[in-house]
Amino acid sequence: MKKFVIFDLDGTLLNTITDLANATNYALEKLGFPQHDMNEYHMMVGNGINRLLELALPESERSADNLQAMRDLFVPYYNIHNADDSQLYPGMAQLTVDLQAKGIKMAVASNKYQAATEKLVAHYLPNINFVKVLGQRDGIPPKPDAHIVNELVEAAGVTKLDVIYIGDSGVDMQTALNGGVTACGVTWGFRPRPDLEQFHPAFIVDNVDELRALLF
């Protein structure tokens, strides 16, 4: 049993794809660019809002000015609408409650910008006392850089042998690898299994019951 569980947010704890897609399509529409089908967004998310907005723009329109214009529209809209259709994946609420009851420390490590990360975690998991909830912050390199893992391990006061990092994408698996902690991929999120397998995580689980068995 690990003493410290680090969860990715989007695609791991929460299914946020609809709200992310709606906010991005809103910005695209306002600027007169073509919108994307919901399914296309699964391969755009995971590397932070700026990368999402860059990928959403037509390739010939990915200028700094257009990216800033997209962000200026996206962020205020998403701040209001980021919990419209997002929801916890089945079983994740109870899993976090049970981990907390067992005295297992938890944290969130996301590439979503910090304010939205904090808001969503507080909204959907208000009774969980996470060691820290970290999103993307100015001046801090995003995942897969190991900075976020190192920061969380230090805050929890554990060794890296005590840590398991859980995520749904290759970015997450690479983050765990770069941070020197055990990786567990989940297949219910936004990316296909091969995206996880390329980084050879210690574990891949297909449902919350399998994750529960692993953690307990």
HUVEN-V209780 format. One record per backbone hydrogen bond with DSSP energy under -0.5 kcal/mol. NH is the residue of the N-H (numbers start at 1). CO is the residue of the C=O. Records with the same first field share a line. If there is no record, write none. Layout:
NH = CO / CO
//
This chain:
3 = 162
4 = 162
5 = 105
6 = 4 / 164
7 = 5 / 107
8 = 166
11 = 14
12 = 9
13 = 9
14 = 9
15 = 87
16 = 14
20 = 16
21 = 17
22 = 18
23 = 19
24 = 20
25 = 21
26 = 22
27 = 23
28 = 24
29 = 25
30 = 26
31 = 27
32 = 29
33 = 28
40 = 37
41 = 37 / 38
42 = 39
43 = 40
44 = 41
45 = 41
49 = 111
52 = 48
53 = 49
54 = 50
55 = 51
56 = 52
57 = 53
61 = 58
62 = 59
63 = 61
67 = 63
68 = 64
69 = 65
70 = 66
71 = 67
72 = 68
73 = 69
74 = 70
75 = 71
77 = 73
78 = 74
79 = 75
80 = 76 / 77
81 = 77
82 = 78
84 = 81
87 = 15
89 = 13
92 = 89
95 = 91
96 = 92
97 = 93
98 = 94
99 = 95
100 = 96
101 = 97
102 = 98
103 = 100
104 = 99
105 = 3 / 103
107 = 5
108 = 132
109 = 7
110 = 134
114 = 136
117 = 113
118 = 114
119 = 115
120 = 116
121 = 117
122 = 118
123 = 119
124 = 120
125 = 121
128 = 125
129 = 127
130 = 128
131 = 106
134 = 108 / 132
136 = 112
140 = 137
145 = 142
148 = 145
150 = 146
151 = 147
152 = 148
153 = 149
154 = 150
155 = 151
156 = 152
157 = 153
158 = 153
162 = 159
163 = 160
164 = 4
165 = 182
166 = 6
167 = 184
173 = 169
174 = 170
175 = 171
176 = 172
177 = 173
178 = 174
179 = 175
180 = 176 / 177
181 = 176
182 = 163
184 = 165
185 = 203
186 = 167
187 = 205
191 = 168
195 = 192
196 = 192 / 193
197 = 193
198 = 194
199 = 196
200 = 197
202 = 183
203 = 183
205 = 185
211 = 207
212 = 208
213 = 209
214 = 210
215 = 211
216 = 212
//
